[in-house]
Amino acid sequence: MVALLYGLLAVPAQAADIAFWDTPRHGGNSFNGKPPDEAYFRALRATGATWVRLTFSKWKGQGRDFLIGDADDYRGIPAEDLALLRQAMDAAGAAGIKVVLVPLSLPGNRWVQHNQDKQDDRLWKDRRYWAQSAAFWRDLAVAVKDHPALAGYNLLNEPTPEKGMGLDEQATPEVRQAWYATHKGTTRDLPAFYGQLIAAIRAVDADTPLMLDGGWYAHAWSLSYWTLLTDAKLLYAFHMYEPWNLTSAPQIKRKPQLRYPGAEVTWGGRTLSFDKAAMQRFLGVPFAWAKANGVPANRVVAGELGCVRVWTDCGAYLADVLDTLNSHGAHWAFYSFREDVWEGMDYEIPPAFPAGQVYYLREQGKGARVPLDSPLMGVIRSRMR
């Protein structure tokens, strides 16, 4: 089915090139509930972004799970879903934005928000879903590998094979390495899982760069237990919302808010005051791992980063994160750009503008009245290169 669709929808051959990633690339995340149009991507390009990490998993498709059909039993990519994806990629390309595709779900691993808020870990228990995930990525690669806007495949957003298996999310690199030593070769072996997906993709697509999130929700220290996978076009990715208790949902209603710099946080049993120096040490870990393994900094990606816009210190936090990443010469993408489902990390909306008013105006078809003049976007724009 996919091969036939590809023949009908194909564009002139122009394979994605790893050379795109040879210089630092800065972009945004698109996690929208509906496929973005060209105007959306042009607005993103106007921020200075050159690429987008585009997820399609929230879009309404022909089956329960967009593009997968059914994460309980993958049987092929629905034709109508594929057409919508290609339209969004066309729109991005027309706006001058390169696209990295990233699913929130894979067979046996339905995204928690589409699964009654319950973790779906069948992928980490049953190799049948490894094979179905490999088949999905093979089919998708056949269908889009020559699209001129394509810059990479991010094989799974924030995998969690460690969850519930005795490893703390904030464990030190050494503890992570010890944990992996006892799980290597099992269905919890994330590098081995990626290896199976890579082999399936490379059987049909030798060129497109592959972006690999580390485990435990792409925690920056999760790469610590990895040995390198044998492919010359890999990008190793982590996400930066740490310390989560400072940057995320708790700060929306907390009174008084925890401050940056200075709030105390705990990692691996150690309590410390979190400031720029602590941030630099924290973010230094994946780059130290990369250097020790001969991976250049231009193959390391902060695939997501951010903080809730209502946090008083969000701007200071963003500035220090981006300055630290730029000092390493890394790629990054802020989360998120004009998300139509959740406004909590929309840096164009002023911090003081009420969330309820955002949703009300959008529901009334008056979304254009939402102000987009927040200084937070200025922090991000000024650090684009």
C-alpha positions in Angstrom: 0.0 0.0 0.0 2.7 2.5 1.0 4.8 1.7 -2.1 1.8 2.5 -4.3 1.1 5.7 -2.5 4.7 6.7 -2.8 4.6 6.3 -6.5 1.6 8.5 -6.7 2.8 11.2 -4.4 6.6 11.2 -5.0 8.6 14.4 -5.6 11.8 14.6 -7.6 14.6 12.8 -5.7 16.5 15.0 -3.2 17.7 12.9 -0.3 18.2 14.5 3.1 21.8 15.3 3.8 23.7 14.9 7.0 25.7 18.0 5.9 22.7 20.1 7.0 23.8 19.4 10.6 27.4 20.3 10.2 26.8 23.8 11.5 24.6 24.7 14.5 20.9 24.6 13.6 18.3 26.3 15.8 14.6 25.7 15.5 11.3 25.0 17.2 8.9 22.2 18.1 5.5 21.8 16.4 3.2 19.7 18.6 -0.1 21.0 17.2 -3.4 19.2 17.2 -3.9 20.1 13.6 -1.5 20.0 10.6 0.3 23.4 10.4 0.0 25.5 7.2 2.5 27.5 5.3 1.7 30.7 7.3 2.6 28.9 10.5 5.9 27.8 9.1 6.7 31.2 7.7 6.1 32.7 11.1 8.4 30.2 12.6 11.0 31.0 10.0 10.7 34.7 10.9 12.0 33.9 14.4 15.3 32.8 12.8 14.5 29.1 13.0 15.8 26.8 10.2 14.2 23.6 11.3 11.2 22.2 13.0 10.7 19.0 15.1 7.3 18.1 13.7 5.1 15.6 15.4 2.0 14.3 13.7 0.7 12.1 16.5 -2.0 14.5 17.7 -3.6 14.9 14.3 -6.9 13.2 13.5 -6.4 10.3 11.2 -8.2 7.4 9.6 -7.6 5.2 12.5 -7.1 5.6 16.2 -3.5 6.6 15.9 -2.5 9.0 13.1 -0.2 7.4 10.5 0.2 4.2 12.5 -3.5 3.3 12.1 -3.6 1.3 15.4 -0.8 1.2 17.9 -2.2 -2.1 19.1 -1.5 -3.8 15.7 0.3 -1.9 13.0 -0.9 -3.0 9.5 0.4 -0.1 7.2 0.2 3.6 6.8 -3.3 4.9 5.9 -3.3 6.7 2.6 -5.2 9.8 3.8 -2.9 10.2 6.8 0.2 10.1 4.6 -1.3 12.7 2.3 -1.8 15.1 5.2 1.7 14.6 6.4 3.2 15.4 3.0 1.0 18.5 2.8 2.5 19.8 6.0 6.0 18.9 4.8 5.3 20.8 1.6 4.2 23.8 3.6 7.3 23.8 5.7 9.5 23.5 2.6 7.8 26.4 1.0 8.5 28.5 4.0 12.2 27.5 4.0 12.0 25.2 7.1 13.6 21.8 7.2 11.6 19.0 8.9 12.5 16.3 11.4 9.6 13.9 11.9 9.0 12.6 15.4 6.2 10.3 16.6 4.8 10.4 20.1 3.5 6.9 19.7 4.8 3.7 18.1 3.2 0.2 18.0 2.9 -1.0 21.6 3.7 2.4 23.0 0.7 4.7 22.6 1.3 8.2 23.9 0.0 8.5 27.4 -2.4 11.3 26.6 -4.1 9.2 24.0 -4.2 6.2 26.4 -6.4 7.4 29.2 -3.3 8.9 30.9 -1.9 5.4 31.4 1.6 4.4 30.5 1.8 2.0 27.6 4.9 0.0 28.0 4.2 -3.0 25.8 7.0 -2.0 23.5 9.4 -2.6 26.4 8.0 -6.0 27.2 7.3 -7.7 23.8 9.7 -7.8 20.8 6.6 -8.2 18.6 6.2 -4.4 18.9 9.9 -3.9 18.1 9.2 -5.6 14.7 6.0 -3.6 14.1 7.8 -0.3 14.9 10.6 -1.2 12.5 8.0 -2.0 9.9 6.3 1.4 10.5 9.6 3.3 10.1 10.5 1.3 7.0 7.2 2.2 5.4 7.4 5.9 6.4 10.9 6.1 5.0 9.8 4.6 1.7 7.0 7.2 1.5 8.9 10.4 2.4 12.7 9.8 2.0 13.0 12.0 -1.0 11.0 14.9 0.2 13.0 18.1 -0.2 12.1 19.5 3.2 13.2 16.4 5.1 16.1 16.8 7.5 15.8 13.7 9.7 13.7 11.0 11.4 13.5 11.3 15.2 12.6 7.7 15.9 10.6 8.1 19.1 9.8 11.1 21.4 11.0 10.6 25.0 11.2 6.9 25.3 10.9 5.4 28.8 12.2 1.8 28.9 13.7 2.5 32.4 10.4 3.5 34.0 9.2 1.2 36.8 12.5 -0.8 36.6 14.3 0.6 39.6 16.1 3.5 38.1 15.5 7.0 39.4 14.8 9.6 36.8 17.5 11.8 38.3 20.1 9.1 38.8 23.7 9.9 38.3 25.5 8.7 35.1 27.3 6.0 37.1 24.0 4.6 38.5 22.5 4.6 35.0 25.5 2.6 33.6 25.1 0.0 36.4 21.4 -0.2 35.6 22.0 -0.8 31.9 24.5 -3.5 32.6 21.7 -5.6 34.1 19.2 -4.9 31.3 21.4 -5.0 28.2 20.0 -7.5 25.7 16.5 -7.4 27.2 13.4 -5.7 25.9 14.4 -2.7 27.9 17.6 -2.2 25.9 17.0 1.1 24.1 20.1 1.2 22.0 19.3 -2.4 20.8 15.8 -1.3 20.0 17.1 1.6 18.0 19.5 -0.7 16.2 16.5 -2.8 14.9 14.8 0.4 13.7 17.9 1.7 12.0 18.4 -1.5 10.1 14.9 -1.4 8.8 15.2 2.2 7.7 18.6 1.7 6.1 17.3 -1.1 4.0 15.2 1.4 2.1 16.8 4.8 2.9 20.6 5.1 3.2 20.8 8.8 3.6 18.3 10.5 5.9 19.9 11.5 9.3 18.4 9.7 12.3 17.9 11.5 15.6 17.8 9.3 18.7 16.3 10.5 22.0 17.9 9.1 25.2 15.8 7.3 27.7 13.9 8.5 30.8 12.0 11.1 28.8 15.2 12.0 26.9 16.9 13.1 30.2 20.3 14.7 29.4 22.2 12.1 31.4 20.5 9.1 29.8 23.1 8.8 27.0 25.6 8.0 29.7 25.1 4.3 29.4 25.1 4.2 25.6 27.8 2.7 23.3 27.8 4.1 19.8 25.5 2.6 17.2 27.1 1.7 13.9 25.7 4.3 11.5 27.5 7.4 10.2 24.4 9.6 10.1 23.1 9.7 13.7 22.2 12.6 15.9 22.1 12.0 19.7 19.3 14.0 21.4 18.2 15.0 24.9 15.6 17.4 26.3 16.1 20.2 28.8 13.4 21.1 31.2 15.5 20.5 34.3 14.9 21.0 37.1 11.3 20.0 36.1 10.0 21.3 39.5 11.2 24.8 38.5 10.3 25.0 34.8 7.1 23.1 34.4 3.4 22.8 35.5 4.0 23.2 39.3 5.1 26.8 38.8 1.8 27.8 37.1 -0.1 27.8 40.4 2.7 27.9 43.0 2.7 31.0 45.3 5.3 32.1 45.7 7.1 30.6 42.7 10.5 29.0 43.1 13.2 31.2 41.8 16.0 30.9 39.3 18.8 31.2 40.2 18.9 29.9 43.7 16.2 27.3 44.3 17.3 24.1 45.8 16.9 20.9 43.8 17.9 17.3 44.2 19.6 15.0 41.8 20.9 11.5 42.5 20.4 12.1 46.3 22.4 15.4 46.3 20.8 18.7 47.1 22.2 21.8 45.5 21.3 25.4 44.7 20.5 25.6 41.0 22.2 28.5 39.1 24.0 28.9 35.8 27.1 27.1 37.0 25.0 24.1 38.1 23.2 24.2 34.8 26.5 24.2 32.9 27.7 21.2 34.9 24.4 19.4 34.2 24.4 20.1 30.5 28.1 19.3 30.2 27.4 15.6 30.8 26.0 14.7 27.4 28.8 16.7 25.7 31.4 15.0 27.8 29.9 11.6 26.8 30.0 12.7 23.2 33.6 13.8 23.4 34.7 10.5 25.1 33.0 8.5 22.3 34.4 10.6 19.4 31.0 12.2 18.6 31.4 15.8 17.5 29.2 18.4 19.2 27.4 19.0 15.8 25.9 15.5 16.2 24.3 16.4 19.6 20.8 18.0 19.7 18.8 19.5 22.5 15.6 18.5 20.8 13.3 20.3 23.3 13.9 22.9 25.9 11.6 25.4 27.7 9.8 26.6 30.8 6.2 27.7 31.5 5.7 31.3 30.2 4.1 32.5 33.5 7.2 31.7 35.5 8.8 34.9 36.6 12.3 33.6 35.9 11.5 31.9 32.6 13.5 34.4 30.6 16.6 34.2 32.7 16.4 30.4 32.6 16.0 30.3 28.8 18.9 32.7 28.3 21.2 30.5 30.4 20.1 27.3 28.7 20.6 28.7 25.2 23.9 30.4 26.0 25.2 27.1 27.4 24.1 25.1 24.4 25.5 27.7 22.0 28.8 27.5 23.8 29.0 23.8 22.9 28.0 24.5 19.3 25.0 22.3 19.7 21.7 22.2 17.7 18.5 23.0 19.6 14.8 23.5 19.2 12.7 25.4 21.7 9.3 23.9 22.9 7.0 25.0 21.4 5.9 27.3 18.6 2.2 28.4 18.5 0.8 25.2 19.9 -2.9 25.1 19.3 -3.6 22.7 22.2 -1.6 24.1 25.1 -0.4 27.7 25.5 1.8 27.1 28.6 5.1 27.3 26.7 4.1 29.7 23.9 6.8 32.4 24.2 5.0 34.8 22.0 2.2 35.2 24.5 3.0 37.7 27.3 3.5 36.0 30.7 0.7 38.1 32.3 -1.9 37.3 29.6 -4.4 34.8 31.2 -4.5 31.2 29.9 -8.3 31.2 30.1 -8.5 34.3 27.9 -6.3 32.6 25.3 -8.6 29.6 25.1 -11.7 31.7 25.1 -10.6 33.9 22.2 -9.5 30.8 20.2 -12.9 29.1 20.8 -14.7 32.2 19.7 -12.7 32.3 16.4 -10.8 35.4 17.7 -7.4 33.9 18.1 -5.8 36.8 16.3 -6.6 38.9 19.3 -4.2 37.0 21.5 -1.1 39.3 21.9 2.2 37.9 20.5 4.6 40.5 21.9 6.2 38.7 24.8 9.8 39.5 25.6 10.4 35.8 26.0 10.5 35.3 22.3 13.1 38.0 22.1 15.4 36.0 24.4 15.1 33.1 21.9 15.4 35.2 18.8 18.6 36.9 20.0 20.3 33.5 20.4 19.4 32.1 16.9 22.3 32.0 14.6 
